[in-house]
């Protein structure tokens, strides 16, 4: 009887492990396909680009929309934020960490566009991809397990927020924006980014809250963050390839 019980437990463990890896494989296929279909989808192109090129004055409403759209379609930003809030259960902690990220990206977005501070967009986006790897690695307790220390999570979120904001700025620096109404327009774009961030995070939090009600959450959390890390490496590789292969 003991052997039978032991065999059943072992079989159950194998099934749970197989389920975790199947989940990881499915998530990998879905996310990688999405990234492969539009690795530049969060840039400003098409009608939006034409609109920005022809902008001659204040356009607060349209810039609010563009900012929100940029964040909602910015999978690199969203992957990082998913990592940030993945294990945050208290609303005040979510607000704190998201506020740090918001301060960081708001400062560099405004400084990049209004202050004319420039950097290679491929390198900035590669660092943004690395931020996804970093947060997933932290969620896997990689620092404690392999390096024996735990970095300051709040400081890391703030610093990576600076790079995410710079990434937003490089998208706008591609255009010769008119100085007429520029401050109002960039502030509006930044506010739009915050609106898009709130909308996206609300949906993510609802999904996470529902997932956490299931016993499989902690079991699948490892696989999920492993997939997120893989996607971060994909983003880093893609941007570094662009940097080294770009004629610029």
C-alpha angles and dihedrals in degrees: 000000000000091000090051092050091047091050090050092051091048091049090049091051091050091050092050091048090048089049091052092051092045089053091049092049093048093048091047092053093047097046096040091049090050092049093045091051093057118004088159095041093114093060125096111262144134117025091354091058092048090050093052092047091054096042111125104165145001116332103168098162097048092045090051088054094047092050093050091046092050092054096043091051094038099102092176091058092044094049089054092048091049087056092047096053098031095103098025110112103167118077092222090057091050090050092048097051095041089049090054090051090047093051091049099050094040092056096051095039091057094039092048097051102029097032096042094233108161138189136166105285093213092057093045091050090046089056089048088054089049090053087061090051091047096052094045090048089051091049088054088054087244095151094053095042101043108018102031098229140078120226121220102275095198092052091048092052091050094048094047087047087062090056093045089053091049088052089056090048094053089058091057094041088067088075131069094234117198113248088221105103092350096138093050091046096050092045088050090050090051092050088049089053089055091050091050090047092053092048094048094044092048090057091045093049092050090052093046093047090053092046091050091060089068123082090227093066098092091038092054096037091085093053093045094052089045088058092047089052091051090052090050090054089049091054092047092050093047094051095044089050088054091049095051096039097042114108088221 
